[in-house]
Amino acid sequence: MARPAHIFDRLLHSWSNLVIGYPKRALAMVILFTLVAVSQIWFIQFDSSVEGYLEHDDPAIAQLIAARQEFGHGEMILVTMQADDLFAPAQLQILKDLHEQLEQQVPWVDTVTSLVNARVLSADDDNLYINDLLEPFPETQTEREAMRKKALDNPLYRNLLISEDGRFTTIAIKPLAYLVDTSNLSDDSFDSLELDTDFDADIAVQDLSSDDTSAMGQRVTESQLNQISNAVQRIVSQYQVPGQTLYIGGMPVITETLVNTMIWEMLTFMPIAILTIALMMVLLFRRRHGVMLPMLTVGLTLLTTVGIICALRVPIQTTMTILPSFLLTVSVGAAVHLLSLFFRAYDAGTDKVQALREALIHTRTPIIFTSLTTAVGLLSFAGSPMVALARLGLFSAVGIGVALVYPLTLIPAIICLQNIPRKEQAIPSPKVTALVNGAVTLSTRYPIWILLFSLLLTGAAMSSLQHLKFSHNPMQWMSPSADIKQAVQAIDNNMGGSISVDIILNTGTDDGLYQPQFLRQLDQFSLWLNNYQSGPVYVAKVTGLNDIIKETHQVLNGDDAAFYRIPDRADVVANELFLLQQSGPDELEPMVDSAFRSTRLTVIMPWLDTLHYLPFIKDIKGQAAQTFGNTTSVTMTGMVPVMGTTLNHVISTTAESYIIAFALISIMLIILLRSLRYGLLAMAPNLSPILITMGLMYLLQIPLDMFTILVASIAIGIAVDDTVHFMYHCKHNYQRCGDMPMSIHGALDTSGRAMLTTSAILSLGFAMLMWSELINLFNFGMLIGITVVLALVADFLLAPALMMVFGQDRIRGGHKRLWQRKPTQQG
């Protein structure tokens, strides 16, 4: 272990000599690399879509893409209108004008559906006619009342286009999935989709090759969906007048809101965070170079990291909104430690280059190891099946790498080139000195009591970990006052639901949808879904081929209610569907394939936490197996299954990433401190604050979601930084003097002041996220800030107490433990 460490020290020494010997070249290298990276920021992209959290080859995403290719986009923008009297003349005219304006002015729209063009079937002899509900437009009160009755009595409209009480109506805007005709797709797109036996089970999905995708044409992009959402909101805002309220919901609007919030908060928080840290540098160093050098390092680190992300054409996702604040607070820590020791030696009269060499000798190894431990904490997510977390882990580690190289290159180079004035050695702050002395006194006199109290507090926190709940609910991230959140709640409360599950049923044979046996099974399954309710989960509406067939069969038989059923013969079904297609070619397109092999059943539900959907998905699979047996393959797709897969990945990623992070960081500490015992001792002051924070999450009812699961892995990487500096200096002091209390005092006196500063910077930097409108970012910033403060307390009290009890040995030959010595021997 000693030989690799010695080689590593020599490499670092050589790098320092190169930078000090050739400062202009070192500075030019940093500037050139930064400029190359910055030139790529022009290509920045944003993606806050739910499906963007997963890999493209994830079964849930493959099913979603296959469904969109065959049946079109399943996520709609919902415009729900509330009025005192929806069927008043002026109100109907507003509804008609709004519908037509949305059809004409919103780009990339497939269909717009509302009461204006709601399907009304009629028959004459053997002819079937499809008319619009508002055609002709009602002119008299009698006509309007007849229309009201027709709309409220039609079960296909209820909770889809109009609420049960008749006070709310919805306009559904369906975006295009692709920009060209999809009729040339293979008819058996879903032949290989099988019903999962387990939510995460591997399933056979048709390979979506590049040729298949090119046949579909260009996919409607996230940016285009955001433009659709913006256009809808702009048009709807013109109709917000007294006496009526319009709500806009649906997944495209939620995604667009998240993107806008991400951009706004990144542009707002960064200047505030930079200004706050700059003020702290002023208070700490009280000199121009003490502010300029850290802030220049931080700024170039941020620009370079963002440029690397953009150069790889990786979109900025919701999870990455924490990256600027994270890099800002972490990268300044290395600069603070390096400059603190440099200015102390330089102001004491040491030659500038010599002071710089001494500062680098004492800080470069801890700085590198603290950067590596922080990177390891985040890289533990790099293998996550959830692409949003994997990218955050990977590019955070890249940013940390930049933040490691830049301070050890940029700061020494500028110091060598600049004329830096000396200052009189500042008298250490009496309050900080008193704090250090108090920590030394407590930890050296009462180490057993500190250990017992820490053990008790940590044990109490650990007992609550089993009660922590997992969650994935992008809507819950929104502020309660957010327009989209209020809109979704209003739509759910009055229309029954705002999110859908698509169930794809594949009969396995061409024209299989004509078979009465299958259609009766489909009708039975649809009835079960319509009546489903379990806890907060209920089904508001189910629409499918069975409803259209029953409606068509009734209309073609004199509109006799007794014929609202599935026909007994396949040829009757085929003939009636042929008549329907002749009358309205687009009526069946959203729910059947061209070979009449597969059909889509759409289930509308209220927006809930994904945790509640998992039992529902399991129940659907069980009921489908019971209803269809082995004759029909059933696959679920849409946002609910995608979010369910995301939650499952959150759960599996949590334990895996924690184990990886803790194990690798422990190994790195053992290597750094060149001692198994010291390495393991160094982990205790870092694990305890994290466990206490997670216990606090239970008390505050904060769930483990895709942001809060990052707390432990990020915190362990950050918190260990100060522990490394303390343990590194304490161990070296003890090897020199053999007196543990004196070693602890020396370590806290030299590195403790910088630890206070860096902890203050870290906690304030992450606390900036508490100004976010997104609750998940608020929770993340608060929890990381609390963990950093707890870790500082642990480094000032718990780490010294552990060294007092377990850290003393015979390194210098025959040293007795403190409590075994005579009072006269205590230093």
Protein Blocks (a to p, Z undefined) as FASTA:
>chain_A
ZZmmmmmmmmmmmmmmmmmmmmmlmmmmmmmmmmmmmmmmmmgccdfbfklmpcfklmkl
mmmmmmmmmnopfbdcddddddfblmbmklmmmmmmmmmmmmmmmghifbdcdfklgccd
ddehjaccdddfklccdfbfklmmmmmmmmmmpmklgoklocfkopaccddddddfbfcd
fklpcfklmmmpccdfbfkbccddddddfklmmmnopaddfklmmmmmmmmmmmmmmmmc
ghiacddedjklmmmmmmmmmmmmmmmmmmmmmmmmmmmmmmmnopaklmmmmmmmmmmm
mmmmmmmmmmnopacdfklmmmmmmmmmmmmmmmmmmmmmmmmmmmnopafklmmmmmmm
mmmmmmmmmmmmmmmmmmmmmmpcblklmmmmmmmmmmmmmmmmmmmmmmmmmmmmpccd
ddddddddfklmmmmmmmmmmmmmmmmmmmmmmmmmmmmmmmmmmmpccdddfklmpcfk
lmklmmmmmmmmmnopacdcdddddehiahklmpmklmmmmmmmmmmmmmgcehjbccfb
dcdfklmmmmmmmmmnoopaklgccdfbfklmmmmmmmmmmmmmmlmmmmpcfkomaccd
ddddddddfklmmmmmmmmmmmmmmmnmmmbccddedjklmmmmmmmmmmmmmmmmmmmm
mmmmmmmmmmmnopaklmmmmmmmmmmmmmmmmmmmmmnopacdfklmmmmmmmmmmmmm
mmmmmmmmmmmmmmmnopaklmmmmmmmmmmmmmmmmmmmmmmmmmmmmmpmblklmmmm
mmmmmmmmmmmmmmmmmmmmmmmmmmpcckngoiacfklpcfklpZZ
